[in-house]
Amino acid sequence: MTNKLNCIMLVDDNPHDNFFHERAISQYNPAIKVLKMESAVDALEYLKSHSEPIQLEPDIIFLDINMPYMNGWEFLEEYKKLDERIKQHFIIVMLSTSDHPTEKDMAANNGVISDFITKPLTKEILAVLNTRFFGDTQA
């Protein structure tokens, strides 16, 4: 993990959400690179390639819960199996339309998730997370 927010990975099967969230990131700071993964499987494979040089290393991963084939919770179970040297590079934030207390509790007790945010992602939320995780108060 870097000490500056340079790259964000969006893991969401909804292209409209990805478009909206990418736009919010660009409004917050156009220098932040965005990786869009429309499946949890693709995101996991990308992260596994971390053992080899990868083009962009995300600092924060925004993970949706409800996705086909592999949902966010299943992604996290597979993510936990990755080598610790890989996992130390990433902050995972659950980004979901759900605000159900059970899911928030599951996220809080997961041991991997750093935060649980209800969609949509906004530049104000990004500012708070940037300050929290990177100590950066400027976009």
C-alpha positions as CSV (number, residue, x, y, z in Angstrom):
1,M,0.0,0.0,0.0
2,T,1.2,3.5,-0.8
3,N,0.9,6.6,1.3
4,K,-1.0,8.3,-1.5
5,L,-4.2,7.4,-3.3
6,N,-3.2,6.8,-6.9
7,C,-5.4,3.9,-8.1
8,I,-8.9,2.6,-7.3
9,M,-10.4,-0.7,-8.3
10,L,-14.1,-0.9,-8.8
11,V,-15.5,-4.5,-8.6
12,D,-19.1,-4.3,-9.6
13,D,-21.1,-6.1,-12.3
14,N,-23.2,-3.1,-13.0
15,P,-21.6,-1.0,-15.8
16,H,-23.9,2.0,-14.9
17,D,-22.6,2.0,-11.3
18,N,-19.0,1.7,-12.5
19,F,-19.5,4.6,-14.9
20,F,-21.1,6.8,-12.1
21,H,-18.4,5.9,-9.6
22,E,-15.6,6.4,-12.1
23,R,-17.0,9.9,-12.8
24,A,-17.1,10.7,-9.0
25,I,-13.5,9.6,-8.7
26,S,-12.5,11.8,-11.6
27,Q,-14.4,14.8,-10.1
28,Y,-12.6,14.2,-6.8
29,N,-9.2,13.9,-8.4
30,P,-8.7,13.3,-12.2
31,A,-5.1,11.9,-11.5
32,I,-6.5,8.8,-9.7
33,K,-6.4,5.8,-12.1
34,V,-9.5,3.6,-12.1
35,L,-9.6,-0.2,-12.8
36,K,-13.1,-1.4,-13.6
37,M,-13.7,-5.1,-13.0
38,E,-17.2,-6.3,-13.8
39,S,-16.8,-9.6,-12.0
40,A,-15.3,-10.7,-8.8
41,V,-13.5,-13.5,-10.6
42,D,-11.7,-11.1,-12.9
43,A,-10.7,-8.9,-9.9
44,L,-9.3,-11.9,-8.0
45,E,-7.3,-13.0,-11.0
46,Y,-5.9,-9.5,-11.4
47,L,-4.9,-9.4,-7.7
48,K,-3.3,-12.8,-7.9
49,S,-1.1,-11.5,-10.7
50,H,0.4,-9.2,-8.1
51,S,3.2,-11.8,-7.6
52,E,4.3,-10.7,-11.1
53,P,4.6,-7.0,-12.1
54,I,1.1,-5.6,-12.8
55,Q,0.4,-2.4,-14.7
56,L,-1.7,-0.7,-12.0
57,E,-1.8,-1.6,-8.3
58,P,-5.0,-0.4,-6.6
59,D,-4.7,1.3,-3.3
60,I,-8.4,0.9,-2.5
61,I,-10.8,-1.8,-3.8
62,F,-14.5,-0.9,-3.8
63,L,-16.3,-4.3,-3.7
64,D,-20.0,-4.8,-4.5
65,I,-21.9,-7.6,-2.7
66,N,-24.4,-8.8,-5.2
67,M,-22.8,-10.1,-8.3
68,P,-23.4,-13.2,-10.4
69,Y,-21.2,-16.3,-10.2
70,M,-19.0,-15.0,-7.3
71,N,-20.5,-12.4,-5.0
72,G,-18.6,-10.1,-2.7
73,W,-18.6,-12.4,0.3
74,E,-17.3,-15.3,-1.8
75,F,-14.6,-13.0,-3.3
76,L,-13.5,-12.2,0.3
77,E,-13.2,-15.9,1.2
78,E,-10.9,-16.4,-1.8
79,Y,-9.0,-13.2,-1.1
80,K,-8.2,-14.4,2.4
81,K,-6.4,-17.3,0.9
82,L,-4.0,-15.1,-1.0
83,D,-0.4,-14.7,0.2
84,E,0.0,-12.1,3.0
85,R,2.5,-10.2,0.9
86,I,-0.2,-9.6,-1.7
87,K,-3.0,-8.7,0.7
88,Q,-0.9,-6.1,2.5
89,H,-1.1,-3.8,-0.5
90,F,-4.9,-3.4,-0.6
91,I,-7.6,-1.6,1.4
92,I,-11.0,-3.2,0.7
93,V,-14.2,-1.2,1.1
94,M,-17.6,-2.8,0.7
95,L,-19.7,-0.6,-1.6
96,S,-23.3,-1.8,-1.7
97,T,-26.9,-0.6,-2.2
98,S,-27.6,-2.6,1.0
99,D,-27.7,-0.9,4.3
100,H,-28.9,-4.0,6.1
101,P,-27.5,-4.3,9.6
102,T,-26.7,-8.0,9.2
103,E,-24.5,-7.2,6.2
104,K,-22.8,-4.3,8.0
105,D,-22.1,-6.7,10.9
106,M,-20.7,-9.3,8.6
107,A,-18.4,-6.7,7.1
108,A,-17.3,-5.4,10.5
109,N,-16.5,-8.9,11.6
110,N,-14.9,-10.1,8.4
111,G,-11.3,-9.1,9.3
112,V,-10.5,-8.0,5.7
113,I,-13.0,-5.2,5.1
114,S,-11.8,-1.7,6.2
115,D,-15.2,0.0,5.7
116,F,-18.8,-0.5,4.5
117,I,-20.2,2.3,2.4
118,T,-23.7,2.5,0.9
119,K,-23.9,3.4,-2.8
120,P,-23.4,5.8,-4.5
121,L,-19.7,6.6,-4.1
122,T,-19.3,10.4,-4.0
123,K,-16.3,12.7,-4.1
124,E,-17.2,13.6,-0.4
125,I,-16.9,10.0,0.6
126,L,-13.6,9.7,-1.3
127,A,-12.3,12.7,0.6
128,V,-13.1,11.1,3.9
129,L,-11.6,7.8,2.9
130,N,-8.5,9.5,1.5
131,T,-7.9,11.4,4.7
132,R,-8.6,8.3,6.8
133,F,-6.4,5.8,5.0
134,F,-3.7,8.1,3.5
135,G,-3.8,11.2,5.7
136,D,-4.3,13.3,2.6
137,T,-6.7,16.2,3.0
138,Q,-6.4,17.4,-0.6
139,A,-7.7,15.8,-3.8
